[in-house]
Amino acid sequence: MKGYLINPFDQTIKQVTLEKDNTLKQIYTLCECQLIDAVYSIDDHTVFVDDEGLFVENQRYFKLCGQPLAGKALVLGVGEEGDSTDAELWVEDILEERIDWVAEGITYQPSMSFTAWE
């Protein structure tokens, strides 16, 4: 299965190949993390990131459509039943247009807010 690895450490987007079996384990390995979250959907593609990325020391960031994300991310396609599939070749061009690399040394702090509805 083909995907795209977004790497803010060297500011690259590279095509990667995953085996159909053990996809989750391979995502952990590629994103160098222990927990993932699907944070973005781009034209039937999902962006997986480190769910604990904001807590990692010496982290690097990138912005996807203006939203800051921490660490490496993996983009995969989504099948009709919600399973991961090949990322389409044109996704790399879309990602390059929508990604802004965040300069080294800039950090983001985790935060949470609540809104009371009356």
FENZISUL-V20852 format. One record per run of one state. SS is the DSSP state (~ for helix, > for strand, _ for the rest). FROM is the first residue (numbers start at 1). TO is the last residue. If there is no record, write none. Layout:
ss:SS from:FROM to:TO
ss:SS from:FROM to:TO
This chain:
ss:_ from:1 to:1
ss:> from:2 to:7
ss:_ from:8 to:11
ss:> from:12 to:17
ss:_ from:18 to:22
ss:~ from:23 to:31
ss:_ from:32 to:35
ss:> from:36 to:41
ss:_ from:42 to:44
ss:> from:45 to:50
ss:_ from:51 to:52
ss:~ from:53 to:55
ss:_ from:56 to:60
ss:> from:61 to:64
ss:_ from:65 to:66
ss:> from:67 to:70
ss:_ from:71 to:72
ss:> from:73 to:78
ss:_ from:79 to:83
ss:> from:84 to:85
ss:_ from:86 to:90
ss:~ from:91 to:98
ss:> from:99 to:101
ss:_ from:102 to:118
